[in-house]
């Protein structure tokens, strides 16, 4: 389980950078496909962000994980 602990720790420290990277990748993909797959790209990006939030909430000491519980609540958007 050492590998997952390391991933969780890194997500706790750098989750914001991962989130920005996901946004940038989504914008690039949407641009390259000329908006044809915007809904799918948005959905996939949101799911990836939720997964990274769960990892950072579980692994980052000092993180303010205001999501509570398992972090699997509905997100506003």
C-alpha positions in Angstrom: 0.0 0.0 0.0 3.1 2.3 0.0 2.5 3.4 -3.6 -1.0 4.6 -2.9 0.1 6.4 0.2 2.7 8.2 -1.9 0.1 9.1 -4.5 -2.3 10.4 -1.9 0.4 12.5 -0.3 1.4 14.0 -3.7 -2.2 14.8 -4.5 -2.6 16.5 -1.1 0.4 18.7 -2.0 -0.2 19.2 -5.7 -3.9 18.7 -6.3 -4.4 22.2 -7.5 -1.8 21.7 -10.2 -3.5 18.5 -11.3 -6.9 20.3 -11.4 -5.4 23.1 -13.6 -3.8 20.5 -15.9 -7.1 18.7 -16.3 -8.8 22.0 -17.3 -6.0 22.8 -19.8 -6.2 19.3 -21.3 -10.0 19.6 -21.6 -9.7 23.0 -23.3 -7.2 21.6 -25.7 -9.3 18.6 -26.5 -12.4 20.7 -27.0 -10.5 23.0 -29.3 -9.0 20.2 -31.3 -12.4 18.6 -31.8 -14.0 22.0 -32.6 -16.6 21.5 -29.8 -18.0 18.3 -31.2 -17.5 16.4 -28.0 -17.8 19.2 -25.4 -20.3 17.4 -23.3 -18.3 14.2 -23.1 -15.1 16.2 -22.4 -16.8 18.2 -19.6 -18.2 15.0 -18.1 -14.9 13.2 -18.2 -13.0 16.2 -16.7 -15.5 16.5 -13.9 -15.1 12.8 -13.0 -11.3 13.1 -13.1 -11.5 16.1 -10.8 -13.7 14.3 -8.4 -11.3 11.4 -8.3 -8.4 13.7 -7.6 -10.3 15.5 -4.9 -11.0 12.2 -3.2 -7.3 11.3 -3.3 -6.2 14.7 -2.0 -8.9 14.7 0.8 -7.8 11.3 2.0 -4.0 11.8 1.6 -3.1 15.3 2.4 -2.4 16.3 5.9 -3.4 19.9 6.4 -5.8 19.9 3.5 -9.2 21.4 4.2 -11.4 18.6 2.8 -14.8 20.3 3.2 -16.5 17.6 1.2 -17.0 15.5 4.2 -17.4 11.7 4.5 -16.3 9.8 1.4 -16.2 12.8 -0.8 -18.7 11.3 -3.1 -21.4 14.0 -3.0 -22.9 15.7 -6.0 -21.0 18.6 -7.3 -22.4 21.9 -8.4 -21.3 23.2 -11.7 
